[in-house]
Structure formats: C-alpha cells, structure tokens
C-alpha cells in the first residue's frame, strides 16, 4: 500500500444490502419507521426476511457506495471497513475490489457475521433500512492499515460509524492521523436518527476536525435543532465547504461562507431513493478534487444522485463518466 496513492479514503460500515420492494401495509405490520435507518438484532433480521420476496443482494454501506460512485467517475480511492469471515464478507470484498476501489481486509478471523442492511422500498420509492451491524461492531484502530489514510488527500467518514464505541475511538484516531499529515476530513451525517443519537459527538467532531460536510435538510436541522436557514448559517461558521441536499428541491452548497443554490434535476421516473445522498457526495467530491467551482460540484452531485434513483440499488449500473 505504501506507493498506492489515492485521492480519497472512505471509512464506513462494510454492509451487504438485501433489497426488496414492499407494500406500505407490510411495512406498517412490521412496525418499521418509514424512511429511516434503524439498528436491529439478528432475530429481527430473520423476522423481516420471512416477509419479503424477490430479493436483490448487493454490496452496500453508505461510504462504500460513495467510494464506488467516486471510482465510477474516474477517481482513485480506497475503503476502510470491517467484514466478517463469511460468504457475505467475501461478496463485499470481491464487489468492492472489482469496482476498482482499493480494499484490504486485515483478516482478524472474526466470529461475527458480515453486516447486512435490509432495504425495503415502498411504491413511492422511499426506502426504509434495517441494519444488523454484526462484524462492523468490531471496527477499531487495529482494523486498517494507516497507509490508507496517509496516502490519500481526503478522508471521508460515514456518520453511522458512531453507533459503535470502538469505531468512534477509531474515527478520532483516523482524524488525528489525517490532520498530522495535512489531509482534509469530510463527514456525512448519514441519517436523521443517527444525528439524534450522536448530536453532541458530531458537533465536537465538526468543531475540531471537519473541513467538508454532507447532510440533508432534516439532518442539518436536527444537528442544530433549528430551522434550515439558521442551521446552514451555523454549519458555515464551523466548516469551510459543504453541501446540504434538499431532495426534489435541489441543494445548497457553500465555500468559505459563500452560499449557492443548485437547481434540482427533473426526473421522468423515480424508482428507489437508496443511495441518493451517497452518490451526491461522490459527484461533489469528484468535482472538488478536480478543482471545479463549488456550484459545479453541487451540480455534479445532483446529476449523480438523479442517476442512481432511476433503478433499484445504491451502486451505479453504468459508468458515471458519461454524465461529466
């Protein structure tokens, strides 16, 4: 790894996604909060799987999806995450490396199973994620090679990692390592409920380390417990660069407190919103690394997000170079 220079090192949960379409009635019957990401145990995972049919199984995880999207644009990147010693771990590793993202399992011979997220997509294309963390609970400072961080220009942190105490410790270690080597640090807030769980930790991390922030409207409002305009002003006072996605309303991007609105891209058909935020970040970061204007970074993020929601799953079906 010593000579393998990359532009961005993505850090997140190594998850295999199990996707299925589901009715609103069944979602209610399972008592699953629509549009959320909830953590579940193995028993709950097995219960949900009994109710769904026509499964699509694919490697996932928020930061890993962003990494694959970034690579699809033509970028060079790596991924840090913890898999289990099982068939799903093998699938995750194979998929990521085949996509061109550098991933190296340190092979700790864990007994825990690879993390999986059951993504249920209702007819309105909204996705509700039910995540069994498994091996991701064991992510710690011994789970990765420091050269992955040292050999990158930016590290990108998935907020979901804060759900594990050892992972939280590892994140601070990564941030200190990155700063000591003059790397920029990007953070994705990941999910509204994730922000609710870790608001204090996120605010501390942002204040001390973060250079680039990614959030959607509800996440940033929850972070500061304020309305959208005030929340955006607050984050601009703490972070140099960022993007706040507003769904069908477009997005707000900023650089050194200068704020720009990016128009949405109209779609003929919306199939599945899974990964929209992940791919927005991929497009934005590709523009950022290549010194695009902040407005063009936001526009590229919007285009990547609009591409991913045309089909089931959070990984690009075709090369994103075509939308540059």
N, C-alpha and C positions, 0 to 999 in steps of 0.2 A: 504493500500500500504506500510505501514511502515516496514513490515517484509518481503516484497516481493522483495528479492534481484534478480537482473538480471545482465547479463554481459554487454549488450549494450542497450542504449535508443536511438531509432531512431526518428528524428524530421523532419517532412516534410509536404507537402500538402496532405490532405486526398481527394483522387480523385477516381471517378469511371470511368474506361476505357470502351469506346464503340469502339470495334474493327471491322474493315471490310476490305476485300480485294477490291482494286480499280485499274482501269487502269491508265496508265501514262497520257492518253488523258484527262480523267476526272479530274485528279489532276491538270493538266495544265489549264483546263477550269475553275476550282475553284480558280485558281491563288494562289495555296498553294506551298510554297517553299519546295521542296523535301528534306527529311531527317532532317527537322528542327522541333523545337517546337515553335509554335507561340501562343501568347495570343489572344483570341478572345472574343467578347461580346456575349450575349445570342442570338441576332438576327443572327449573323454569324453562331453560333452553329446550330440554327434551319435550316438555309440555307443548310449547309453541310449535315445534316441528311436527307434532302429530296433527296439527290443524291445517297445515299448508301443503300445497301440491305444486307440481311443475317448478321445481327448484332450479335456480341458476347458481352455481358455485364458482366464485372467482376471488382471487386475492384482493384484499382491500386494506382498510386502515386509512384514516384521513391524510396523514403526512405522506404515506406511501403512494396514495392516489395522486397527490400533488407532485411527488417525485416523478411518477410515470408520465404525468402530463407535461412536466418541465422537460423531460427527456424527449418526449414526442415532438416538442418544438425544435429540438436540436441541441438542447443544453446538455452539460455534463454534470452528473450529480451522483450522490451516494445516499444510502439509507442506513439508519441505526435503529434496531428494534429487536425484541426477544421473541423467538419462536419456540415451540415445543418439539420434542423428539418424536414426531408422529407424521402421518401422511399429509395432514393439513400444513404442517411446518415445511415439509418437502415441497408441497404445492406452492406455498407462498414464496419460498426461496427461488424455486425454478421460474415462476412467473416474473418475479422482480428482475432477476438476472437476465432472463430472455428479453425483457423490455429494454435492457441496456443500462439499468440503474445498478450501480455497484453495491452489492450487499454481501456481507460475510458473517455467517453465523459462527459465534465463538464455541458453539457445541458444548454447553455446560451439562449435557445429558440430563435435562430436567424431566421430572416425572409428570409435571403439569402438561395438560393438553394445550395446543396452539389456540390462541384466542379466536373466537368467531362472533360475528355480528349478524343476527337475523334481521334483514331489512325488509319490512313489509310495506308494499306500495299500494295505496288505495286508488280508486278510479280518478281522483283529482290530481294524481301524480305526486301527492305528498308522501314522504317516507317516514316511517317510524322505526327506529333502530333499537334492537335489544341485544346488548353486548355481554357475552361471557368472557371475562378477561383472561382466565387461565394463565398461560405462561407469561403474559405481559405483566402480571403481578410481580414477577421476579426480575423485571428490568432494573439493573443497578449499575454502579460505576465499573463493575467488572464485566459488563455485557458487551463492551465495544472496544475497538482499537482507537486510541486517542488520535492517531494519524488521520482518521476520517475527518475530524474537526480541524486539525492543524493544516491539512491540505485543501481546505475549502476557503471561499471568500465570505460566505454567509452560512450560518446555521439556522435552520427553521424548526421551531418547536411546536408540537401539537399539544394544545391545552389539555386534552383528555389524559395525558400522562400524569397530571396532578392527582388523579384518583388513586394512585399507588404511592405510599410513603417513601419506599426505596427509590422509586422513579423520580419523585420530587427532589430527593437528595442528589440523584444523578444529574438532573437538569441544572441545578445550581453549579455542580461541578463542571458540566459542559459549558455553562455561561462564563464561568471564571477562566476556563481554559481558552475559550474563544476570545475573550477580551484581552487576555495576556498575549495573544498572538494577533491582536488588532483585526479581529473578524467582526462583521456586523451580525446582529441577532434579530431574527424575525419570530414573532409569536402569533399563532392563530388561537383565538379564544374558543374555537371548536363548537360550542353548543351553549344555549341559554341556561340549561340546568347545570352544566359544568361551571359556568360563571357563578351561578348561585351557590354552588358548593365551595368554590375556591376564590371568592372575590378578594379577600384580603391577600392571599398568596399572589394572585395575578397583579394586583396593584403594586405590591412590593417588587415583583419581578420586573414589571414595566418601568417603575421608577429607577431601579438600579441598573438594568441591563438592556432593555429592548430598544432597538432602533427602528424596526418596521412592524406595524401591527395590522392584523387582518381580523375583521369581525363583521357580523351582520347587524342590522338595525336593533334587533331585540337584545343581542349580546352586549353591545356597547351601552345601551340604555340600562341594562341590568348591572353592568360593571360600575357605573357611576350613580345608579339609582336616580337618574334624571331623564328629562326629555331629550330627544335626539340632538337638537341644536346644541344644547348645553353639554351633552356628553361628548360630541365631536370636538367642541372647544376645549374640553378637559383633556382629551387624549392628545390633541395637537400641542398642548403645553408640556406633555411628557415624552412624546415620541416624534422623531424627525420626519418619518414617512409612514404612510398607511393608506388603507382602503376600507371603507365601510359599505358593504353591499346592501342594497335596498330591494332585492327581489325584482319584481317586474317594473319597479320604478327607476332602475338603473343603479348607480353607485356614486359615492363621494370619495375622492382621493385627495391626498394632501402631501405637501412637501414644504418643510420649514414654515409651517403655519399658513401657507398659501393653499387655499381650498378650491377644488374644481368639481363640478358635477359632470358625470358621464352618462349620456343618454342610454336607455335600455335598448336592446335589440329585439324587435318583434319576432314572434315565432308563430308558425302555422300550427304546429302540433307539439304539445308538452307531454312527454311520456313518463319521465322519472326525474325528480329533482336531486336524487342521490349524487353527491359529489360536485354539485354546482359550485359551492364555496371553495372546495379543494382545487377545482380546475381554474376558477377565477384567480386564485393565488398563483397557480402555475403560470398563467399568462402574464399576470402582473410582474412576477419575478423575472420571467424571461426578458420582458421589456426593461426592467430595472437593471439587470446585469449588462444588457446591451446598450445602456445609457439612453433609452427612449425618454421623451418628456413624460412627466408624471401622468398627464392626461392620456397619452398613448398607452402607457402601462395599464391604466384603467380600462381603456377601450379594448385592449388585447385580452384582459381578464374577462370582460363581458362576453367577448366573442368565444373564448374557450368555454365559459360556463354555458352559453347558449348552445354550443355544440354537444356537450355531454348530456343535456337534459332531453335530447331527442331520442335517446334509447335507454334501455334498462342497464344499470350498472354505472360505476364511477370511474371506469378506465376508457380512454379513447379507443374507438373502433378503427379509426384511420389516423394517419399522421397529421398532427396539428400544424405542421409546417405549411400546409395548404392555406391556412387562414391568416398567415402573416401578411 
